[in-house]
Amino acid sequence: MAYVITQRCCNDATCIAECPVDCIRPTPDQPEFASAEMLYIDPDTCIDCGACADACPVQAIFPADELTATLARYSDVNAEYFQEHPLEANFDPIPAELRPPKDLGTLRVAVVGAGPSACYAAQELLARGDVEVDMFDRLPTPWGLVRAGVAPDHAGTKTVTDMFTTAFRRDNFRFHLNVEVGDHITHDELLAHHHAVIYAVGASSDRRLDIPGEDLPGSHSATEFVAWYNGHPDFSDREFDLSGERAVIVGNGNVALDIARILTTDPDQLAATDIADHALEALRHSTIREVVLLGRRGPAEAAYTSPEFLALGHLADVDVVVDAADLDPADALKVRIAHEYAERPSTPGNKRIVFRYLTSPLAITGADHVEALEVGRNRLVLAESGPIAEPTGETETLTTGLVLRSIGYRGEPVPDLPFDDERGIVPNDRGRVAPGVYVTGWIKRGARGVIGTNKVDAKETVDKIVGDFVDGALHAPTHDREELSTLVRKRQPEVVDRDGWTAIDTAERAAGSAAGRPRVKLTTAEDLVRTAVR
């Protein structure tokens, strides 16, 4: 019986290295890896050894005969991939990792950021031998979007942090949390204490709609809403109007689907997750019955992944509504799933998640608060770059008190580093900005990919660092590690180190255990720091 990769696949490719018969695709050296929705196991080659399942950091791999009803279809999904991409043996040996020679001494690297891209980079560095890593983040907590971006009902995805926790227990790794680079310590000071600095600061701003009324109360970015329900301390005091019957999300990526699920899931189910208490209380009083997602093109071009789209069909007491008139007869999995939703009858009394394809927002209207969204109908026109949306001139008005834009993210300039404003990234050569200065994650490649995409990305950056170190291109630090800790604590007495984060983690898990939840998050910087420094 073959093993099967399922919905929560993070694409970090750990499983590929463990497979003794090389039957997991795509591999990081294949062009399709960069855009793959997930990884797949060839059922005809798998020998049922379970090595991939043991290695998976997010518990996404199961024997086919142990799949639950909600995951059963992934047997077909895995098999179908290999019908389109027949497995060919890969006999190319995995290149040996470049490791710094012992006679060069300890390589010291600062990592700015503590999200997945930063953590994969730190993990990769620590595996290279005599390396010390200092990780900085302005928040009192690590894990970035795994903590503040992954939806509360995707607890399995968050288990990737267990892998990082294990890797970061060594003495050659240190946290400097609640420390802001550029405020408490400068770029030049980091370089004075390290051979190299990696910036893994993500893409922190949202793309705007640039339509009239976008700044009316009741119109928000997806980032705000997601951070609010996940307990991000910068957003815990936000308020969202959930008193209407309809919310509209502009965009149809995975984040948009996350928000739609959170708005329509029974709060009693969410109460078993790590959702922020303030968000849970607000959702208990929500009167929203319908969530409309707008996509300017069709389902084949939608940014969400097939696994996330498929999972919506298993929500209790929620109808997924698709208009068959919006669909082409294409055989792509996303389109097939959309056809299946279009054929399902609605259930009276159910909440609704409605997909409106070929629809663009034109204006948000209201006196002093969002009252409606004007939308326009599109048609697809084939261009050299692919299908593009062209307005038809048909318009419609959707009444709503809540509009959330979820149309992508972009990076912000990093002080003392060059910046490509058009692409929203720091210009780089496979991670190198200049000898001694490097980037990884979204600030390196743009806001695309899933959590595990950062692993391959981090390896490329670390290869550049180690290569520059071996070639003598990096300046040796002029101050030692203890001097760094002294400087940081002088500038920021409330710095949170590994022991401080452990205290926060322990407190949240203990509160969660008492409530039958994974954790109860502390959601203000004051409470987090107070818990860390007790």
C-alpha distance (Angstrom), angle and dihedral (degrees) to the residues before:
residue distance angle dihedral
M1 . . .
A2 3.80 . .
Y3 3.77 126.5 .
V4 3.81 117.9 -116.9
I5 3.81 131.5 -149.0
T6 3.80 111.8 -137.5
Q7 3.78 144.0 -167.8
R8 3.78 102.3 -61.9
C9 3.84 94.5 56.6
C10 3.80 108.0 144.8
N11 3.84 96.8 -163.7
D12 3.81 94.6 -130.8
A13 3.84 89.7 134.9
T14 3.81 95.6 -136.2
C15 3.80 88.0 131.2
I16 3.82 92.4 56.8
A17 3.78 93.5 63.0
E18 3.82 90.9 50.7
C19 3.82 98.2 49.9
P20 3.83 108.8 105.2
V21 3.83 93.6 -160.5
D22 3.83 98.5 42.1
C23 3.81 95.9 -124.9
I24 3.83 101.7 140.1
R25 3.79 118.7 99.5
P26 2.93 151.6 -126.8
T27 3.78 98.8 30.0
P28 3.81 122.8 -155.7
D29 3.80 91.7 -105.2
Q30 3.81 92.4 57.9
P31 3.83 118.6 91.3
E32 3.81 92.6 -129.1
F33 3.82 92.2 59.2
A34 3.81 92.6 80.1
S35 3.82 92.9 59.7
A36 3.82 100.1 30.5
E37 3.80 115.1 130.7
M38 3.80 89.9 -148.6
L39 3.80 141.4 -27.6
Y40 3.81 124.4 -88.8
I41 3.82 137.8 -150.5
D42 3.80 119.8 -141.2
P43 3.83 104.4 -126.2
D44 3.81 93.3 -156.4
T45 3.81 93.1 57.6
C46 3.81 103.1 34.2
I47 3.83 111.5 109.2
D48 3.81 95.3 -160.1
C49 3.81 93.9 -117.2
G50 3.81 95.7 139.4
A51 3.81 95.0 -139.4
C52 3.80 91.2 127.2
A53 3.81 92.6 51.4
D54 3.80 91.7 50.9
A55 3.80 90.6 51.0
C56 3.82 97.9 44.9
P57 3.83 108.5 111.2
V58 3.82 94.1 -156.5
Q59 3.82 101.0 41.1
A60 3.80 93.7 -116.3
I61 3.83 99.8 139.7
F62 3.82 124.4 83.7
P63 3.81 139.2 163.3
A64 3.80 108.8 -94.1
D65 3.79 92.1 -119.5
E66 3.82 91.6 55.7
L67 3.80 98.1 53.6
T68 3.79 115.1 125.4
A69 3.79 120.6 -128.3
T70 3.81 91.1 -97.5
L71 3.82 91.3 53.9
A72 3.82 100.8 36.7
R73 3.78 94.1 100.6
Y74 3.80 91.7 64.0
S75 3.80 90.2 79.2
D76 3.80 86.8 67.1
V77 3.81 93.3 39.6
N78 3.81 91.5 55.6
A79 3.80 93.1 45.4
E80 3.81 93.5 47.0
Y81 3.78 91.3 56.4
F82 3.79 90.6 61.4
Q83 3.80 92.1 46.9
E84 3.80 86.7 62.5
H85 3.83 95.2 34.3
P86 3.82 108.0 33.5
L87 3.78 111.8 -150.9
E88 3.76 114.4 -103.4
A89 3.77 121.1 -171.6
N90 3.77 113.4 -103.7
F91 3.77 108.1 -146.5
D92 3.78 96.4 166.2
P93 3.79 107.4 119.0
I94 3.80 116.6 -122.4
P95 3.81 105.9 -106.7
A96 3.77 114.6 -113.4
E97 3.78 114.3 -104.4
L98 3.77 114.3 -105.2
R99 3.79 107.3 -115.5
P100 3.80 127.0 -172.7
P101 3.82 112.7 -110.2
K102 3.80 113.6 -111.0
D103 3.79 92.7 -122.2
L104 3.82 90.1 66.4
G105 3.79 91.1 64.8
T106 3.78 128.1 -138.0
L107 3.80 119.0 -16.2
R108 3.81 108.6 -140.8
V109 3.80 119.6 -159.6
A110 3.80 133.2 178.5
V111 3.80 117.4 -149.4
V112 3.80 116.5 -159.0
G113 3.79 108.8 -153.7
A114 3.80 132.3 32.7
G115 3.80 103.3 -140.4
P116 3.81 127.3 108.5
S117 3.80 95.5 -73.6
A118 3.81 91.2 50.5
C119 3.79 92.9 45.3
Y120 3.80 94.7 49.1
A121 3.81 88.8 50.2
A122 3.80 92.0 49.9
Q123 3.80 91.7 46.2
E124 3.80 90.8 50.2
L125 3.82 91.7 49.3
L126 3.79 93.4 49.2
A127 3.80 89.9 53.0
R128 3.81 91.9 57.1
G129 3.82 97.5 74.8
D130 3.80 127.7 -110.2
V131 3.80 98.4 28.5
E132 3.81 133.1 133.9
V133 3.80 121.6 -157.8
D134 3.80 129.3 -163.5
M135 3.81 113.4 -169.1
F136 3.81 121.5 -158.7
D137 3.79 129.8 -167.5
R138 3.78 132.3 165.1
L139 3.82 91.7 -136.4
P140 3.82 122.3 76.1
T141 3.82 89.3 -124.5
P142 3.83 133.6 60.4
W143 3.82 132.4 -138.4
G144 3.82 98.5 67.5
L145 3.80 112.3 -155.4
V146 3.81 92.7 7.5
R147 3.80 86.9 68.1
A148 3.80 100.1 29.1
G149 3.82 103.5 27.0
V150 3.81 111.1 33.8
A151 3.79 109.3 90.4
P152 3.83 116.3 -104.9
D153 3.82 91.5 -121.0
H154 3.83 90.7 58.6
A155 3.78 95.5 72.2
G156 3.80 93.0 148.8
T157 3.79 91.5 62.1
K158 3.80 90.0 57.1
T159 3.80 92.6 59.9
V160 3.81 88.0 83.8
T161 3.82 85.0 84.8
D162 3.82 89.8 67.1
M163 3.79 87.6 67.3
F164 3.80 91.4 52.0
T165 3.79 92.6 46.3
T166 3.79 90.2 55.8
A167 3.81 92.9 48.0
F168 3.80 93.0 47.6
R169 3.81 97.4 54.7
R170 3.80 91.6 89.2
D171 3.78 122.4 103.0
N172 3.81 91.1 -122.5
F173 3.81 89.1 69.7
R174 3.81 125.1 70.7
F175 3.79 133.8 -179.6
H176 3.81 119.9 -141.8
L177 3.81 99.5 -177.0
N178 3.79 126.1 170.5
V179 3.81 85.7 35.6
E180 3.79 120.4 120.9
V181 3.79 118.1 -151.8
G182 3.78 107.5 -136.7
D183 3.80 91.6 32.1
H184 3.80 110.7 44.1
I185 3.79 94.1 21.6
T186 3.79 132.1 12.3
H187 3.77 132.7 -130.6
D188 3.80 90.6 -113.0
E189 3.81 91.3 51.3
L190 3.79 90.5 52.9
L191 3.79 89.5 52.7
A192 3.81 90.2 49.0
H193 3.82 89.7 57.7
H194 3.82 99.5 38.8
H195 3.77 142.0 41.0
A196 3.80 90.2 -129.7
V197 3.80 143.3 8.2
I198 3.81 123.8 -147.0
Y199 3.79 117.9 -160.0
A200 3.81 111.5 -151.7
V201 3.78 98.0 164.8
G202 3.81 99.3 139.3
A203 3.80 126.5 -148.3
S204 3.77 105.4 -56.3
S205 3.81 103.6 177.9
D206 3.80 132.1 69.8
R207 3.75 126.8 -126.1
R208 3.79 111.6 -113.6
L209 3.79 129.0 -130.6
D210 3.82 93.5 -136.2
I211 3.79 92.9 -147.8
P212 3.82 130.2 130.5
G213 3.80 114.6 -83.2
E214 3.79 95.3 21.1
D215 3.81 91.9 131.7
L216 3.80 96.8 50.5
P217 3.83 115.8 122.4
G218 3.78 106.4 -92.3
S219 3.80 93.1 41.8
H220 3.80 112.0 101.4
S221 3.76 142.7 159.7
A222 3.78 120.0 -104.6
T223 3.80 88.4 -122.4
E224 3.80 91.1 63.4
F225 3.78 94.0 48.7
V226 3.80 95.7 44.8
A227 3.80 92.3 46.6
W228 3.82 89.5 48.4
Y229 3.80 96.1 54.3
N230 3.82 90.8 42.1
G231 3.81 93.7 54.3
H232 3.81 100.1 -113.3
P233 3.83 104.7 174.0
D234 3.81 92.7 -133.2
F235 3.81 91.1 58.9
S236 3.79 106.3 30.9
D237 3.81 92.7 104.3
R238 3.82 95.4 52.6
E239 3.80 120.4 117.3
F240 3.80 127.2 -148.5
D241 3.78 126.6 -167.3
L242 3.80 106.2 -119.7
S243 3.81 94.1 160.8
G244 3.80 97.4 102.0
E245 3.79 128.8 79.1
R246 3.80 96.9 -122.0
A247 3.80 135.1 49.0
V248 3.80 122.6 -173.3
I249 3.79 123.7 -149.7
V250 3.79 116.2 -164.5
G251 3.80 105.5 -147.9
N252 3.78 136.1 37.2
G253 3.78 107.6 -135.1
N254 3.79 125.8 120.8
V255 3.80 91.9 -84.5
A256 3.80 90.1 56.5
L257 3.80 89.3 51.6
D258 3.81 90.5 49.0
I259 3.79 91.1 54.6
A260 3.80 92.3 46.5
R261 3.81 90.2 52.9
I262 3.79 93.5 48.1
L263 3.81 91.7 49.7
T264 3.81 93.6 50.0
T265 3.82 103.4 34.9
D266 3.79 117.9 102.6
P267 3.83 106.6 -99.2
D268 3.80 88.9 -134.7
Q269 3.80 87.6 65.3
L270 3.79 92.0 46.5
A271 3.79 88.7 51.3
A272 3.81 88.0 73.3
T273 3.82 91.6 59.2
D274 3.80 134.0 70.9
I275 3.81 93.4 -98.6
A276 3.80 112.3 145.0
D277 3.78 112.9 -91.4
H278 3.82 93.6 -127.9
A279 3.81 90.4 54.4
L280 3.80 92.9 47.0
E281 3.79 90.8 52.4
A282 3.81 91.6 49.4
L283 3.81 91.9 48.6
R284 3.80 90.8 51.5
H285 3.80 87.1 62.8
S286 3.80 95.5 41.3
T287 3.80 117.8 122.8
I288 3.79 95.5 -168.9
R289 3.80 110.6 132.0
E290 3.80 101.2 166.5
V291 3.79 132.8 42.4
V292 3.81 116.9 -167.6
L293 3.80 119.7 -160.0
L294 3.79 117.3 -159.8
G295 3.80 121.8 -151.5
R296 3.80 120.0 179.3
R297 3.82 91.8 -149.2
G298 3.80 134.6 32.3
P299 3.81 132.7 -74.3
A300 3.81 93.2 -92.4
E301 3.82 88.7 62.4
A302 3.82 96.3 40.5
A303 3.80 116.0 128.4
Y304 3.80 95.5 -137.4
T305 3.78 117.9 95.9
S306 3.78 123.3 -112.3
P307 3.84 93.1 -117.3
E308 3.81 92.6 55.6
F309 3.81 91.9 44.5
L310 3.80 91.1 48.8
A311 3.81 92.3 49.6
L312 3.81 92.4 60.5
G313 3.79 89.0 71.1
H314 3.80 90.6 66.8
L315 3.81 96.9 56.6
A316 3.78 112.0 121.9
D317 3.81 116.2 -114.6
V318 3.81 93.2 -2.7
D319 3.80 126.1 115.2
V320 3.80 119.6 -150.8
V321 3.80 106.5 -146.2
V322 3.81 124.8 -159.0
D323 3.79 127.1 167.6
A324 3.81 109.1 -129.6
A325 3.82 88.9 -148.5
D326 3.83 88.1 70.0
L327 3.80 93.0 57.8
D328 3.77 134.3 90.5
P329 3.83 121.0 -152.7
A330 3.84 91.5 -111.5
D331 3.80 117.8 145.2
A332 3.81 97.1 -134.7
L333 3.81 112.3 127.5
K334 3.81 93.6 -118.9
V335 3.81 90.4 54.1
R336 3.80 92.7 46.4
I337 3.78 90.5 52.6
A338 3.81 90.5 48.3
H339 3.82 89.7 52.8
E340 3.79 90.0 51.4
Y341 3.80 90.8 53.1
A342 3.80 91.0 47.2
E343 3.82 89.9 55.8
R344 3.80 95.8 49.8
P345 3.80 117.0 101.9
S346 3.79 117.2 -124.7
T347 3.80 120.5 -113.3
P348 3.82 116.6 -133.7
G349 3.79 111.2 -116.7
N350 3.81 95.5 21.7
K351 3.78 122.8 124.9
R352 3.79 114.7 -115.8
I353 3.80 137.0 -132.7
V354 3.80 105.0 -164.9
F355 3.80 122.6 -164.6
R356 3.80 113.3 -153.1
Y357 3.78 107.5 -170.5
L358 3.81 124.3 -171.7
T359 3.81 89.5 29.9
S360 3.81 130.4 123.4
P361 3.83 130.6 -172.2
L362 3.81 114.9 -113.3
A363 3.81 105.5 175.6
I364 3.79 141.7 -12.5
T365 3.78 112.0 -134.9
G366 3.78 136.3 -165.7
A367 3.81 141.7 114.6
D368 3.81 100.7 -109.3
H369 3.82 99.2 -21.8
V370 3.79 137.2 33.9
E371 3.78 109.8 -75.0
A372 3.80 103.5 158.4
L373 3.78 145.4 -2.4
E374 3.78 122.0 -134.8
V375 3.80 112.2 -146.0
G376 3.78 135.0 -174.0
R377 3.76 130.7 -143.2
N378 3.82 119.4 -121.0
R379 3.76 138.0 -163.6
L380 3.78 126.0 -152.7
V381 3.78 118.6 -111.6
L382 3.78 121.1 -171.2
A383 3.81 113.5 -123.1
E384 3.80 132.9 170.7
S385 3.81 89.4 -95.6
G386 3.81 92.0 49.8
P387 3.82 134.8 -93.3
I388 3.80 113.7 -14.2
A389 3.79 129.5 -169.7
E390 3.79 116.8 -112.8
P391 3.83 121.4 -172.7
T392 3.80 116.2 -114.6
G393 3.81 95.1 -162.9
E394 3.81 92.6 -114.8
T395 3.81 112.9 128.5
E396 3.77 137.8 -173.8
T397 3.80 137.9 -178.0
L398 3.81 122.7 -130.3
T399 3.79 116.1 -163.1
T400 3.78 111.8 -136.2
G401 3.79 142.0 140.2
L402 3.80 96.2 -151.8
V403 3.80 128.2 54.9
L404 3.80 120.5 176.5
R405 3.79 120.5 -171.7
S406 3.79 115.0 -146.8
I407 3.78 104.8 167.4
G408 3.78 101.2 129.5
Y409 3.77 143.6 -71.3
R410 3.77 135.1 -97.6
G411 3.76 134.4 -161.0
E412 3.78 124.7 -109.4
P413 3.82 125.9 -136.2
V414 3.80 115.2 -84.8
P415 3.82 114.1 -139.3
D416 3.82 113.3 -106.2
L417 3.83 92.5 12.2
P418 3.82 129.9 98.1
F419 3.80 116.4 -108.1
D420 3.79 135.7 -154.2
D421 3.81 101.5 -147.0
E422 3.80 94.8 -171.8
R423 3.82 93.8 55.5
G424 3.80 96.8 30.3
I425 3.81 93.7 -129.2
V426 3.78 140.9 108.1
P427 3.84 105.4 -105.1
N428 3.78 109.8 -114.0
D429 3.78 146.3 159.6
R430 3.81 105.2 -122.0
G431 3.80 88.8 -40.5
R432 3.79 100.4 -36.4
V433 3.79 116.0 114.5
A434 3.81 91.8 170.5
P435 3.80 132.0 -31.4
G436 3.80 103.6 -64.7
V437 3.83 95.5 18.4
Y438 3.82 122.4 81.5
V439 3.80 142.2 162.2
T440 3.78 136.3 -152.3
G441 3.80 136.7 177.4
W442 3.80 125.6 22.2
I443 3.81 94.5 -19.0
K444 3.82 85.7 59.2
R445 3.81 103.5 42.1
G446 3.82 106.0 12.8
A447 3.80 130.9 -100.6
R448 3.79 100.8 -50.2
G449 3.78 137.0 107.8
V450 3.79 133.4 44.6
I451 3.80 131.4 -89.8
G452 3.78 96.6 -77.0
T453 3.80 93.5 47.8
N454 3.78 85.1 77.7
K455 3.81 92.4 66.5
V456 3.79 95.6 67.1
D457 3.79 89.4 39.4
A458 3.82 91.5 52.7
K459 3.80 92.6 48.8
E460 3.80 90.0 55.9
T461 3.81 91.2 51.5
V462 3.80 93.6 45.8
D463 3.81 90.1 50.2
K464 3.80 87.6 57.6
I465 3.81 92.5 49.4
V466 3.78 95.2 48.3
G467 3.79 91.1 44.6
D468 3.80 91.4 52.3
F469 3.81 90.2 46.9
V470 3.80 92.0 51.6
D471 3.82 90.9 46.4
G472 3.80 91.6 53.0
A473 3.82 93.1 -116.5
L474 3.83 94.6 128.6
H475 3.79 124.9 83.5
A476 3.79 114.5 -124.8
P477 3.83 115.2 -115.9
T478 3.80 114.8 -97.4
H479 3.83 93.2 -154.5
D480 3.79 130.4 47.6
R481 3.78 130.9 -123.7
E482 3.79 97.0 -97.4
E483 3.79 90.5 52.6
L484 3.81 87.2 54.2
S485 3.81 92.3 53.1
T486 3.80 90.7 47.9
L487 3.80 91.8 50.5
V488 3.81 93.6 47.8
R489 3.81 93.7 48.4
K490 3.79 90.9 47.8
R491 3.80 91.7 52.8
Q492 3.81 95.1 38.4
P493 3.82 113.6 23.3
E494 3.82 89.4 -179.4
V495 3.79 94.0 61.3
V496 3.82 111.5 147.6
D497 3.80 113.8 -137.9
R498 3.80 129.4 -175.1
D499 3.81 92.3 -77.7
G500 3.79 89.8 50.0
W501 3.80 92.6 51.1
T502 3.81 89.6 46.8
A503 3.82 88.8 54.6
I504 3.82 90.7 51.6
D505 3.79 92.4 46.2
T506 3.81 92.2 48.2
A507 3.80 92.8 48.9
E508 3.80 93.6 48.9
R509 3.80 92.9 47.0
A510 3.80 91.8 47.9
A511 3.79 91.4 51.7
G512 3.79 88.9 47.2
S513 3.78 93.1 50.0
A514 3.78 90.5 53.8
A515 3.81 89.8 52.2
G516 3.82 97.5 41.2
R517 3.82 92.4 -108.8
P518 3.84 134.9 116.9
R519 3.81 89.6 -111.9
V520 3.79 141.6 -30.5
K521 3.77 106.1 -127.7
L522 3.76 125.1 -133.6
T523 3.79 102.2 -132.3
T524 3.80 106.7 -170.3
A525 3.79 127.2 70.3
E526 3.79 89.3 -130.6
D527 3.81 94.1 56.5
L528 3.80 92.1 43.9
V529 3.80 94.0 51.2
R530 3.80 92.9 42.4
T531 3.81 89.9 54.2
A532 3.80 92.4 45.8
V533 3.80 97.4 51.8
R534 3.81 100.5 42.0
